[in-house]
Amino acid sequence: MTLSSTSDKPVGVIGAGNFGTVIANILAINRPVILYARDPLVARHINEKRENRGHSIHAQVEATHDLALLARECDVIFPMVPSAHFRTMMKQLSPHLHPYHILIHGTKGFDITLPPGETLDSVPKLSRQQVKTMSEVIQEESVVVRVGCLAGPNLARELAQRQPGATVVASHFNEVIQLGKRLLRNDRFQVYENNDIVGVEIAGVLKNIIAIASGALSGLGYGENAKGLLISRGAVEMVYLGRALGGDLKAFLGVAGIGDLVTTCNSPMSRNFTVGYRLAKGEKLDDILAEMTEVAEGVTTVKIAKKCADHYKIRALITDRLYRVLFEGMTVEEALEFLMRYPLNVDIDFL
């Protein structure tokens, strides 16, 4: 299937959160878009008011609450759903999918498979077999073969303002990458390509951990030196963990790795940065999460990454201390003091 053969068909976007809405608007510059909203009232609001979450809606975007219609009308679909709901969404979408469909997701989180009766809190360690990326979930739950992902420094608010930005489309299939580039690229939005989809997915997930830590540093009032140290050590930790989970080094050094990491670690617009900032100001995690209108994927990612690091015996100091802050009552100050005193002599030892 080439782009030209489907050029008269709309593109689907699943998920009418901030990012899904912004991606729908970007796609609508080049093609008609059908945007799926789980809540029928949201779909009606988008169509009647031409607005969603403060974003004006492009004239080529039409909202729906009907997954079957979206799958029937669209050969190319962009799922933008939080990881906690992703598998459930795929189970609902799957009966309407065919092998000719192409799915390019934009979700930065992991899916966990546990034995019956177990929870994430009850298992001490996690192996790669229990931790799935969203592309793997798509392949497990549907007949779709050609899968891709979007990753990179994509803060929804900046993209909505048409500020210059970029993303990576990653896939094992070159036609998926080229299709994604042609659909998404415009004069303000550059699209890079990568064939290590798992590495790109893992980089996009793990950087959220370091973003929480960066927010905490800012909340304590520390300056740019401390942040530079955190980001560089965080990048090393991402590489260690990412390689254990099956990612390639190059994915972590590109736009979806370092690019996304630097952006998220420096932006109060990042949900994960905000969690860390408010924690450092003395707020309780439950209160912070209860007030957030969208998911901060990094909180669950810390728990998953800690258990993976324990399984593979990887030294992941930032992840470990953040886990203790989020779930075991350690203060941000105590965690930072430990990290600053820990003897690390080697700067980079993975090249």
Buried (B, 14 or more C-beta within 10 A) or exposed (E): EEBEEBEEBBBBBBBBBBBBBBBBBBBBBBBBBBBBBBEEEBBEBBBEEBEBBEBEBBEBBBBBBBBEBBBEBBBBBBBBBBBBBBBEBBEBBBEBBEEEBBBBBBBBBBBBEEEEEEEEEEBEEBEEEBBBBBBBBBBEBBEBBBBBBBBBBBBBEBBBEBEEBBBBBBBBBEBBBBBBBEBBBEEBBBBBBBBBBBBBBBBBBBBBBBBBBBBBBBBBEBEEEBBEBBBBBBBBBBBBBBBBBBBBBBBBBBBBBBBBBBBBBBBEBBBBBBBBBBBBBEBEBEEBBEEEEEBBBBBBBBBBBBBBBBBBEBEBBBBBBBBBBBBEEBEBEEBBEBBEEEEEEEEEEEE
